[in-house]
Amino acid sequence: MKIVVLGGLGSQGRGALLDLVNSVAVNEIICADANLDSWNSFAATVDTKKNTPIKIDASSTDALVQLLRQDVDAAIDLLPLKFMLNAFEAAIIAKVPLVSTNYAHPLRHLHQKALDAGVSLMPECGLDPGIDLVLFGYGVKQFDEVKVLQSCCGGFPEKSACNNPLNYKVTWNWDMVLTSSKRESVFIKDGKKLVIPAAEQHSKKNITKVDFPDLGELEAIPNGDAAVYMDILGIADTIVETTRYALRWPGWGDFWRPLKQLGFLSDEPLNFSDCKVSPHQFLSALIGPQVQYQDTEKDIVVMQNIFEGIKDGRRKRVVMNLLIERDLESGLFAMNKGVGYPASIVAQMIAVGKITKKGLLSPTVDIPAEEFMSELSKRGIKVDYQEKHLD
């Protein structure tokens, strides 16, 4: 099996690469990146006999097509978001299956093209979105009718690494953390769609608390569109409540609430004597360097999905939790594993024919959930499943 990882030397790309290296069924890996300067340092930590580094210009669809036409069985897109469409269009032209961790909504128009080309395209295949969506599909099958679907996920430092006022450090992109705080959230409450504007995301009325096993109380902040998956799951007619939250240590909302109100996340440039800088750019440059992990510090990723509904005439509740910790030996963050491992697992599933459906697919309905969870478990990511009747 031959797999290409586009953006393989990025933080999440390394998680996918390491997983592919450790997969017996994979005999060749192409690590494609715009900058190969860090290849030698990465190669010193893993067995590189399977790996071939290739410099790639992801702004060129033609260059991506040429790469994918090198007898590739599947590709993984972990490129910066601005290159996502190029990667998907190249996959269609080259007729190579592609897995990505990015959201699917900018790609809807490619479904028919992928069908016509006979290609499987699987976006939203990382952590959140990704693992959560596979668990959605699995959880829904445990009910005759689903009434409630609540989802929470977050990555943050373990307690011993909480040594700044935010109690937060970044394992991906600090600027994108700020950007994610500026999008509206869409929930369903009492059977009706509820839109939470970005400006109100950190208001006290919209923040809730989650008690997570072995961690205690966490803060849950509205995050993204929960309603969009109800139609895909086939439960739009029965769902009464669905929510989607980001998890942090308590105090996150208290920090950001006044800053938002004062315009510290505005993109409107301020005029200085010799330049223009927006408040967002200022915060990105000021705080980003201060929220980096040391080599001896661990991040953790936690996820909780709660389902309530009817099975065989009785009310039932299902809770699925998972927790991932950083591996200090390999240096992989919990977030690297939570994003990179699912992409690797699903790319291999498609390459060997365990997923054969064509077009633009969704992890909610198109990934075999039990086998996926089994593969996660082999990698130390175990889903704790709890079920109880409510009457």
For each residue, the residues with C-beta under 8 A, 3 or more apart:
1: 25 26 27 28 73 74 348 351 352
2: 26 27 28 29 30 70 71 72 73
3: 20 26 28 29 30 72 73 74 75 76 344 347 348 351
4: 29 30 32 67 68 70 72 74 75 76 96
5: 8 13 16 17 20 29 30 31 32 75 76 78
6: 32 56 58 64 75 76 77 78 79 83 87
7: 10 12 13 32 33 58 77 78 79 80
8: 5 13 14 16 17 30 31 32 33 53 78
9: 13 14 31 33 35 36 38 39 42
10: 7 13 14 33 78 79
11: 14 15 171 172 333 335 336
12: 7 15 16 78 101 126 172 335 336 339 340 343
13: 5 7 8 9 10 16 17 31 33 76 78 340
14: 8 9 10 11 17 18 42 332 336 340
15: 11 12 18 19 332 333 336 337 339 340 341 344
16: 5 8 12 13 19 20 76 78 340 341 343 344 347
17: 5 8 13 14 20 21 29 31 42 46 51 340
18: 14 15 21 22 46 330 332 340
19: 15 16 22 23 340 341 344 345 379
20: 3 5 16 17 23 26 29 50 344 348
21: 17 18 26 29 46 47 48 50 51
22: 18 19
23: 19 20 26 344 348
24:
25: 1 348 352
26: 1 2 3 20 21 23 29 50 348
27: 1 2 50
28: 1 2 3 50 52
29: 2 3 4 5 17 20 21 26 50 51 52
30: 2 3 4 5 8 51 52 54 67 70 72
31: 5 8 9 13 17 39 51 52 53 54
32: 4 5 6 7 8 53 54 55 56 67
33: 7 8 9 10 13 36 53 54 55 56
34: 55 56 57 58
35: 9 38 55
36: 9 33 39 53 55
37:
38: 9 35 41 42
39: 9 31 36 42 43 53
40: 43 44
41: 38 44 45
42: 9 14 17 38 39 45 46
43: 39 40 46 48 51
44: 40 41
45: 41 42 330 331
46: 17 18 21 42 43 51
47: 21 50
48: 21 43 51
49:
50: 20 21 26 27 28 29 47
51: 17 21 29 30 31 43 46 48
52: 28 29 30 31
53: 8 31 32 33 36 39
54: 30 31 32 33 67
55: 32 33 34 35 36
56: 6 32 33 34 63 64 67
57: 34 60 63
58: 6 7 34 63 64 79 80 83 86 87
59: 83 86
60: 57 63 64 86
61: 64 65 86 89 90 93
62: 65 66
63: 56 57 58 60 66 67
64: 6 56 58 60 61 67 68 86 87 90 94
65: 61 62 68 69 90 93 94
66: 62 63 69 70
67: 4 30 32 54 56 63 64 70 72 90
68: 4 64 65 72 75 90 91 94 96
69: 65 66 72 94 96
70: 2 4 30 66 67
71: 2
72: 2 3 4 30 67 68 69 75 94 96
73: 1 2 3 96 97 351
74: 1 3 4 96 97 98 99 347 348 350 351
75: 3 4 5 6 68 72 87 91 96 97 98 99 347
76: 3 4 5 6 13 16 98 99 100 343 344 347
77: 6 7 84 87 88 98 99 100 101 102
78: 5 6 7 8 10 12 13 16 100 101 339 340 343
79: 6 7 10 58 83 84 86 87
80: 7 58 83
81: 84 102
82:
83: 6 58 59 79 80 86 87
84: 77 79 81 87 88 100 102 106 107
85: 88 89 106 107
86: 58 59 60 61 64 79 83 89 90
87: 6 58 64 75 77 79 83 84 90 91 98 100
88: 77 84 85 91 92 98 100 107 110 121 123
89: 61 85 86 92 93 110
90: 61 64 65 67 68 86 87 93 94
91: 68 75 87 88 94 95 96 97 98 119 121
92: 88 89 95 110 113 114 117 119 121
93: 61 65 89 90 117
94: 64 65 68 69 72 90 91
95: 91 92 117 118 119
96: 4 68 69 72 73 74 75 91 119
97: 73 74 75 91 119 120 121 122 347 350 351
98: 74 75 76 77 87 88 91 119 120 121 122
99: 74 75 76 77 122 123 125 343 346 347 350
100: 76 77 78 84 87 88 121 122 123 124 125 343
101: 12 77 78 123 124 125 126 127 129 130 339 342 343
102: 77 81 84 106 123 124
103: 106 123 124 129
104: 107 108 123 124 360 362
105: 108 228
106: 84 85 102 103
107: 84 85 88 104 110 111 121 123 360
108: 104 105 111 360
109: 113
110: 88 89 92 107 113 114 121 360
111: 107 108 114 115 359 360
112: 115 116 359
113: 92 109 110 116 117
114: 92 110 111 117 119 120 121 358 359 360
115: 111 112 118 358 359
116: 112 113
117: 92 93 95 113 114
118: 95 115 358
119: 91 92 95 96 97 98 114 358 359
120: 97 98 114 350 355 356 357 358 359 361
121: 88 91 92 97 98 100 107 110 114 359 360 361
122: 97 98 99 100 125 346 350 355 361 362 363 366 367
123: 88 99 100 101 102 103 104 107 360
124: 100 101 102 103 104 129 130 133 362 363
125: 99 100 101 122 129 130 342 343 346 363 367
126: 12 101 129 130 131 338 339 340 342 343
127: 101 130 131 132 153 155 301 303 335 338 339 342
128: 131 132 151 153 303
129: 101 103 124 125 126 132 133 363
130: 101 124 125 126 127 133 134 338 339 342 343 363
131: 126 127 128 134 135 303 322 338 342 376 381
132: 127 128 129 135 136 151 153 303 305
133: 124 129 130 136 137 229 362 363 364
134: 130 131 137 138 342 363 364 367 369 372 373
135: 131 132 138 139 303 305 320 369 373 383
136: 132 133 139 140 149 151 229 233 305 364
137: 133 134 140 141 233 363 364 365 367 369
138: 134 135 141 142 320 369 370 373
139: 135 136 142 143 146 149 305 307 318 320
140: 136 137 143 146 149 233 234 235 307
141: 137 138 369
142: 138 139 307 311 316 318 387
143: 139 140 146 307 309 310 311 316 318
144: 309 310 311 312
145: 235 238 309 310
146: 139 140 143 149 233 235 238 239 307 308 309
147: 238 239 240 241 308 309 310
148: 239 240 241 242 306 307 308 309
149: 136 139 140 146 226 230 235 239 241 242 305 306 307
150: 241 242 243 245 304 305 306
151: 128 132 136 226 242 243 244 245 303 304 305 306
152: 210 218 220 244 245 246 247 302 303 304 305
153: 127 128 132 245 246 247 301 302 303 304
154: 218 246 247 248 301 302
155: 127 171 299 300 301 302 333 334 335 338
156: 167 168 169 247 248 249 299 300
157: 160 161 162 167 168 169 293 297 298 299 300
158: 161 162 297 298 299 300 325
159: 162
160: 157 297 298
161: 157 158 169 293 294 297 298 299
162: 157 158 159 167 168 249
163:
164: 167 168 169 290 291
165: 255
166: 251 252 255 287 291
167: 156 157 162 164 248 249 251 252
168: 156 157 162 164 248 249 252 291
169: 156 157 161 164 291 292 293 297 299
170: 173 174 177 288 291 292 293
171: 11 155 293 299 333 334 335 336
172: 11 12 176 177 335
173: 170 176 177
174: 170 177 178 284 287 288 291
175: 178 179 284 288
176: 172 173 179 180
177: 170 172 173 174 180 181
178: 174 175 181 182 265 280 283 284
179: 175 176 182 183
180: 176 177 183 223 246
181: 177 178 198 201 202 256 260 265
182: 178 179 198 265
183: 179 180 198 224
184: 195 196 197 198
185: 195 196 201 222 223 224 225 226 244
186: 193 194 195 196 224 225 226 227 228
187: 193 194 196 222 226 227 241 242 243 244
188: 191 192 193 194 226 227 230 239 240 241 242 243
189: 192 194 241 243
190: 240 241
191: 188 239 240 241
192: 188 189
193: 186 187 188 227
194: 186 187 188 189
195: 184 185 186
196: 184 185 186 187 200 201 206 222
197: 184 200 201
198: 181 182 183 184 201
199: 260
200: 196 197 203 205 206
201: 181 185 196 197 198 206 221 222 223 260
202: 181 206 207 221 252 253 256 257 260
203: 200 206 207 253 257
204: 207 253 257
205: 200
206: 196 200 201 202 203 221 222
207: 202 203 204 219 220 221 222 253
208: 219 220 245
209: 217 218 219 220 250
210: 152 217 218 219 220 245 247 304
211: 216 217 218
212: 215 216 218 247 302 304 321 323
213: 321 323 384
214: 323
215: 212 218 300 302 323
216: 211 212
217: 209 210 211 250
218: 152 154 209 210 211 212 215 247 248 249 250 302
219: 207 208 209 210 247 248 249 250 251 252 253
220: 152 207 208 209 210 245 246 247
221: 201 202 206 207 245 246 247 248 252 253
222: 185 187 196 201 206 207 243 244 245 246
223: 180 185 201 244 245 246
224: 183 185 186 244
225: 185 186 228 244
226: 149 151 185 186 187 188 229 230 242 243 244
227: 186 187 188 193 230 242
228: 105 186 225 231 232
229: 133 136 226 232 233 242 364
230: 149 188 226 227 233 235 236 239 242
231: 228 234 236
232: 228 229 362 364 365
233: 136 137 140 146 229 230 236 364 365
234: 140 231
235: 140 145 146 149 230 238 239
236: 230 231 233 239
237:
238: 145 146 147 235 309
239: 146 147 148 149 188 191 230 235 236 242
240: 147 148 188 190 191
241: 147 148 149 150 187 188 189 190 191
242: 148 149 150 151 187 188 226 227 229 230 239
243: 150 151 187 188 189 222 226
244: 151 152 185 187 222 223 224 225 226
245: 150 151 152 153 208 210 220 221 222 223
246: 152 153 154 180 220 221 222 223
247: 152 153 154 156 210 212 218 219 220 221 302 304
248: 154 156 167 168 218 219 221 251 252
249: 156 162 167 168 218 219 252
250: 209 217 218 219
251: 166 167 219 248 254 255
252: 166 167 168 202 219 221 248 249 255 256
253: 202 203 204 207 219 221 256 257
254: 251 257
255: 165 166 251 252 259
256: 181 202 252 253 259 260
257: 202 203 204 253 254 260 261
258: 261 262
259: 255 256 262 264 265 283
260: 181 199 201 202 256 257 263 264 265
261: 257 258
262: 258 259
263: 260 266 268 279
264: 259 260 279 280 282 283
265: 178 181 182 259 260 279 280 283
266: 263 278 279 280
267: 278 280
268: 263 278 279
269: 276 277 278
270: 276 277 278 279
271: 276
272: 275 276 277
273:
274:
275: 272
276: 269 270 271 272
277: 269 270 272 281 282
278: 266 267 268 269 270 281 282
279: 263 264 265 266 268 270 282 283
280: 178 264 265 266 267 283 284
281: 277 278 284 285
282: 264 277 278 279 285 286
283: 178 259 264 265 279 280 286 287
284: 174 175 178 280 281 287 288
285: 281 282 288 289
286: 282 283 290
287: 166 174 283 284 290 291
288: 170 174 175 284 285 291 292
289: 285 292
290: 164 286 287
291: 164 166 168 169 170 174 287 288
292: 169 170 288 289
293: 157 161 169 170 171 297 299 326 333
294: 161 297
295: 328 331
296: 328
297: 157 158 160 161 169 293 294 326
298: 157 158 160 161 325 326 328 334
299: 155 156 157 158 161 169 171 293 325 326 333 334 335
300: 155 156 157 158 215 323 324 325 326 334
301: 127 153 154 155 322 323 324 334 335 337 338
302: 152 153 154 155 212 215 218 247 321 322 323 324
303: 127 128 131 132 135 151 152 153 320 321 322 323
304: 150 151 152 153 210 212 247 319 320 321
305: 132 135 136 139 149 150 151 152 319 320
306: 148 149 150 151 317 318 319 320
307: 139 140 142 143 146 148 149 317 318 319
308: 146 147 148 315 316 317 318 390
309: 143 144 145 146 147 148 238 315 316
310: 143 144 145 147 313 314 315 316
311: 142 143 144 314 316
312: 144
313: 310
314: 310 311 389 390 391
315: 308 309 310 389 390 391
316: 142 143 308 309 310 311 387 388 389 390
317: 306 307 308 387 388 389 390
318: 139 142 143 306 307 308 385 386 387
319: 304 305 306 307 385 386 387
320: 135 138 139 303 304 305 306 383 384 385 386
321: 212 213 302 303 304 383 384 386
322: 131 301 302 303 381 382 383 384
323: 212 213 214 215 300 301 302 303
324: 300 301 302 334 335 337 338 380 381
325: 158 298 299 300 334
326: 293 297 298 299 300 332 333 334
327: 330 331 332 337
328: 295 296 298 331
329:
330: 18 45 327
331: 45 295 327 328
332: 14 15 18 326 327 336 337 340
333: 11 15 155 171 293 299 326 336 337
334: 155 171 298 299 300 301 324 325 326 337 338
335: 11 12 127 155 171 172 299 301 324 338 339
336: 11 12 14 15 171 332 333 339 340
337: 15 301 324 327 332 333 334 340 341 379 380 381
338: 126 127 130 131 155 301 324 334 335 341 342 381
339: 12 15 78 101 126 127 130 335 336 342 343
340: 12 13 14 15 16 17 18 19 78 126 332 336 337 343 344
341: 15 16 19 337 338 344 345 376 379 381
342: 101 125 126 127 130 131 134 338 339 345 346 372 376
343: 12 16 76 78 99 100 101 125 126 130 339 340 346 347
344: 3 15 16 19 20 23 76 340 341 347 348
345: 19 341 342 348 349 372 375 376
346: 99 122 125 342 343 349 350 355 363 367 372
347: 3 16 74 75 76 97 99 343 344 350 351
348: 1 3 20 23 25 26 74 344 345 351 352
349: 345 346 352 354 355 367 368 371 372
350: 74 97 99 120 122 346 347 353 354 355
351: 1 3 73 74 97 347 348
352: 1 25 348 349
353: 350 356
354: 349 350 368 371
355: 120 122 346 349 350 361 366 367 368
356: 120 353
357: 120 361 366
358: 114 115 118 119 120
359: 111 112 114 115 119 120 121
360: 104 107 108 110 111 114 121 123
361: 120 121 122 355 357 366
362: 104 122 124 133 232 365 366
363: 122 124 125 129 130 133 134 137 346 366 367
364: 133 134 136 137 229 232 233
365: 137 232 233 362
366: 122 355 357 361 362 363
367: 122 125 134 137 346 349 355 363 372
368: 349 354 355 371 372
369: 134 135 137 138 141 372 373
370: 138 373 374
371: 349 354 368 374 375
372: 134 342 345 346 349 367 368 369 375 376
373: 134 135 138 369 370 376 377 383
374: 370 371 377 378
375: 345 371 372 378 379
376: 131 341 342 345 372 373 379 381 382 383
377: 373 374 380 381 382 383
378: 374 375
379: 19 337 341 375 376
380: 324 337 377
381: 131 322 324 337 338 341 376 377
382: 322 376 377
383: 135 320 321 322 373 376 377
384: 213 320 321 322
385: 318 319 320
386: 318 319 320 321
387: 142 316 317 318 319
388: 316 317
389: 314 315 316 317
390: 308 314 315 316 317
391: 314 315
